[in-house]
Amino acid sequence: MMNKLPVVEMVELNNHIVSCDTFQNRFSIADADGNVEDTPESHEPMRFDALVMLLATEGTMEIRLDYVPYTVRPNSFVMIMPTHVMQLEHISADFKGRMLIASREFLTDCDLTTGGSRPHTLRVSNYMEMRKNPCTELEPEEVATLDTWLKNLREKIRDEAHHFQREIIQNMFVVFLLELGNIFLNKNSYLVRSTLSRKEELFEQFLQLLFEHFRVEHAVTFYADKLFITPQYLSLILKELTGMSANKWIDDALVAEAKVLLKAPQMTVQQVADQLHFSDQSTFGKFFKKHMGISPMEYRRS
């Protein structure tokens, strides 16, 4: 599937996939297999700055999403949201599947966000963001339906001479989402949605706030105030549900973003520190070395 699994943005994710067809590095269809270089980095927790969907057809894969373990078997569909913390634990050599990767910009252009003009598609998009059901087993005919659409999307990505390529890809993606929504709605487990507990609701809200503000806001008190709870209670909830404190969530988000930014050769370490709102380069360097064991410059050279 990949040579290694770093914390990646859309462009880097495309570059690390062996067999990938991409439209402007914003929307990709790729093959997934068990040919993964087994390094310590390949098992690190990570976040993708994109929506990643995986249709598994052969073999097995062990992953954790938000630190909850899942076994991906043949005829499974996995949905990894940008706010998910994903960790690969094991992948069999015979694993095969197909991946769809959509950047935030592509999703916005498809008018799937709040306020868009496609209310029915909006409901499907919101439905797909259900973090409690990221891995679903499908019937063989359901897999065939989704795989056909993925193949059609891939062919259209390759048709670069088409004058309306972007519009066709966007609309085909919307139809794919509707097909996916139809499959899920036909499953009994999705007809009756379990009610989130108050703690789970706060966890969801924290993740959204974290994704929006972590580059600027590094203090637990900011997120607790937004949720109208105490910092102690927020950390208690996160520890109970994920095994990590609020400070650990914030630090992990900052480290992940720093690793991505440090891979951009045009950015200096000072600029990375500024973008992540550290008081100065020295403070950022100490923070990064504390969590990674090496300095930002050493990480860049590695």
VENZIJO-V128820 format. One record per backbone hydrogen bond with DSSP energy under -1.0 kcal/mol. NH is the residue of the N-H (numbers start at 0). CO is the residue of the C=O. Records with the same first field share a line. If there is no record, write none. Layout:
NH->CO ; CO
This chain:
2->15
12->8
13->9
14->10
15->11
17->0
20->28
22->26
25->22
27->100
28->20
29->98
30->18
31->96
33->94
35->33
38->36
42->39
43->40
45->85
48->7
49->47
50->101
51->79
52->99
53->77
54->97
55->75
56->95
57->95
60->71
61->89
62->69
63->86
64->67
65->84
67->64
69->62
71->60
74->55
76->135
77->53
78->133
79->51
83->80
85->45
86->63
88->61
89->61
91->59
94->91
95->57
96->31
97->54
98->29
99->52
100->27
101->50
102->25
106->102
107->103
108->104
109->105
110->107
111->106
115->112
121->117
122->118
123->119
124->120
125->121
126->122
127->123
129->126
132->129
135->76
137->74
142->138
143->139
144->140
145->141
146->142
147->143
148->144
149->145
150->146
151->147
152->148
153->149
154->150
155->151
156->152
157->153
159->157
161->158
164->161
167->163
168->164
169->165
170->166
171->167
172->168
173->169
174->170
175->171
176->172
177->173
178->174
179->175
180->176
181->177
182->178
183->179
184->180
185->181
186->183
189->186
191->187
200->196
201->197
202->198
203->199
204->200
205->201
206->202
207->203
208->204
209->205
210->206
211->207
212->208
213->209
215->212
216->212
223->219
224->220
225->221
226->222
228->223
233->229
234->230
235->231
236->232
237->233
238->234
239->235
240->236
241->237
242->238
248->244
249->245
250->246
251->247
252->248
253->249
254->250
255->251
256->252
257->253
258->254
259->255
260->256
261->257
263->260
266->263
271->267
272->268
273->269
274->270
275->271
276->273
277->272
283->279
284->280
285->281
286->282
287->283
288->284
289->285
290->286
291->287
292->288
298->294
299->295
300->296
301->297
